[in-house]
Amino acid sequence: MRKTGRPTMVDVAAEAGVSFKTVSRVINGQPNVDPAMAERVLAAVDRLGYHRNALAASLRSGDRDTVGFIAADLSNTFYMSVAAAVSSVASRERMHLVMASSEEDAATERTLALDLCQRQVGGLIVVPTADDHSYLQREVELGTPVVFLDRPGSGIPADAILLDNRGGARAAVAELLEAGHQRVAVLLDARSIFTMAERWAGVEEAFAAAGRAADPALVVDGLHTPAVARDAMLRLLDSDAPPTAVFCANNRVTIGVLEAILPRGADIALAGFDDFELSHLLPRRIRIVDYDVSGLGRLAAETLLARRNAPATGSHTHLVPTHLVDRGGVR
């Protein structure tokens, strides 16, 4: 009785009555295979419905037709959207995409990056968590291009594809201040993260331009999930002097803040960085710092491919612009 499940090269060899090595040579198109043997192998492939795992083959053979993408957190829809754009460019060039997540852990990032390099991928796109990427210096010297995405890296010659985080946050908060709001809350993820640090700098610049400073009592950071952001916003709403406006430094914080203010019908002006799914269906107006997320991924992939032929000789930053848009207001 033939076993169930996806047929393997071992199954093909048994079906054709030849060695595993012969099957491998036929499937991979290697020369000098006896025509009769090749015909038996191909007939067995047809009977069994065998399909070559091109991705696994490329990782084993090191033919450099694979792009590695190491995100910081694949549960974040931002990184999945970026990955989809990278995959589109890779497919156009007949390359595969391998994704992994460092989970914001520098040691995990290093392990993943070096493992992909050992498999001789054609290049790496990395959302940096580590402070120093000199551990990739030897790989770069051997011809593996590296592009940093969303945050800058250090220690190696590489391109960095970044958003205008500072300018986008500055514009959003300046708009709230110009509207006359005196109590503007600012909710962020950890300010140790590059994007948060840049957005916080933009917030401070907006306040300084208005001749003011952010109220420390209305600034809350370390908000990594919507639930934590919701609880932080509820505490602000219940305080003796609640805010009249709030700036959210990423979309997960914005979602948490909405979970706090919508059920209460709180009259609070809201601006947030990063668009999110169904934002246009919100029952109230919200200002969003938006940008071309697919364009970000495409630029990273195209820059990586260009560096295969013209390696980076220094650190080059490519800044992707942001702009304010209206969302919500549906009744």
Steps between C-alpha positions, in 0.01 A plus 500: 500500500637840401534740792278807517634855510711711266738281293873555548809438288551178695155385384585591140824299521314196632225533237754531214736234636800734493726664757414819688801665335363423153163654591674810633705540182191468278280737702773761526574483128858379531669369184633155412200302623417187299188588291328175592561565872374856463184376327432254784546772759271746320234231457517430875469873571181513293350190662567621854419865441834606645575877513849630555535728804684780322541709816657219699721415205622857470579520871695175482689577183578862581418627152414839651148529360349561844440825691497484879273741691542527877219705653476618859151361558304316231178537701511868404301555179750768395774241455268259319407775253868576447572129451227475235662783303847345534359166384346666193837640392675170578248304292550736208870410512420128539626503858350357817436682828578346839357685801589480867433708811758611755226583754698815586785284631854583386636147559218348296561748219869408488425125497244534221719727288808281523296187432357652183846613392634150558233380257638753251187708446523765232455781752355602835238758592518555874287702742779561753469414865874468572710812560800372303491304175872454452432128544386516135819667375653179370177406321487841332863458390403164349234671289177477701325840481313622809225761510363632829129577509301730730803555727866571425767238560866555582842346460479405131458683168130472422194692386224594745141552382331721759175690544501870580392413854602831650334716235176302508464519878594869502230583243229306687570657839547848354150473352353413841679791664395743226138394561535644851535184708673567833504146635647271232580144608774301327488120510794295368663160495848480659709808422807275477368388159638719222164581343354599836803714584468683167126553540549627854764743369243626247249547783751706698580711195131578448459609861820708487383677184181594687705632792387218726610164637313172529340440842680199655174396666347454154787302347484121529747262334574127497158424345571192289145369451154652440380367836777676692437821304127476574565472874741795491240714319229403747720620785551834323125534443438438870764748616416837656607682181443270200647588161300670227718348227729202463778399261561125463846405378395183314188323379480249784500784751232676293280190504533473879416869545191460281391207716511737797337813358232368262286316760504814716429736216792712624539828313872473433689594182706206382804467273704185446805376312440210253172422328317180586230276358144641501614840631277664238193343666554662841195694625714808568773694324862412567817639347756244385869536415495290186760379247542248221572181696519292182738755352718459808527126440555539126777754555672267748483205259609698194787659693612155612495365146693801370767445765568150367672668205621819670585427866455781752823677594349689793177556690226648281161613632189514280220698667139420408263797549185506713184709479187568707167358384145487637346171599165415659208733534251230392156539658 
